[in-house]
Amino acid sequence: MVLLLALIPAGCMVFDALGPIGPREATFAYLGDTVLSVGQIVPVDVTVSVDGMPLPPQRLRLEISPDSTRVTLNVAGDSLIPCRAGDASLLVRLLHSSATGMATPDTAFALHVIGGAPPSPRCP
């Protein structure tokens, strides 16, 4: 019985070695609202999956492009603060993953800000 249990991990490594060669595809999904109102604070909710399998929470680098005066990130970097009406993009990059050999593309999610309350004091 002990020998059988010792062979199971070795068998799994053989199947991993015989799997597809090359980088695996990473994809991001933004689960938050893409139409934002000025003055609203929106938590950033991005998930990462590799070859269709969800990864546990990962460290992500978030940026706003091309104009961070329309939408900005809070100090912690985990929420969006819409400041002025217009369009912006949330850029996402995976900083590190335990999934070795993974392709880590940059991904952008389009955001549209509509008028609403006065801008937050945190807006540039």
GIUR-V894693 format. One record per residue. RES is the residue in one small letter. NEAR is the number of other C-alpha atoms within 10 Angstrom. Layout:
# GIUR-V894693
RES	NEAR
RES	NEAR
This chain:
# GIUR-V894693
m	5
v	6
l	7
l	8
l	9
a	10
l	10
i	11
p	11
a	11
g	11
c	11
m	11
v	11
f	11
d	11
a	10
l	9
g	9
p	9
i	9
g	9
p	12
r	15
e	14
a	20
t	19
f	20
a	13
y	16
l	11
g	13
d	12
t	17
v	12
l	25
s	21
v	20
g	20
q	17
i	16
v	18
p	16
v	17
d	12
v	14
t	16
v	19
s	15
v	16
d	10
g	10
m	10
p	13
l	14
p	11
p	11
q	14
r	12
l	18
r	13
l	17
e	17
i	21
s	18
p	13
d	12
s	19
t	17
r	24
v	29
t	23
l	22
n	15
v	8
a	6
g	14
d	13
s	15
l	19
i	25
p	32
c	29
r	25
a	17
g	16
d	18
a	23
s	20
l	22
l	17
v	21
r	16
l	19
l	10
h	13
s	15
s	9
a	12
t	9
g	12
m	16
a	15
t	19
p	13
d	13
t	16
a	18
f	14
a	13
l	20
h	18
v	21
i	17
g	15
g	15
a	11
p	12
p	18
s	15
p	8
r	13
c	17
p	12
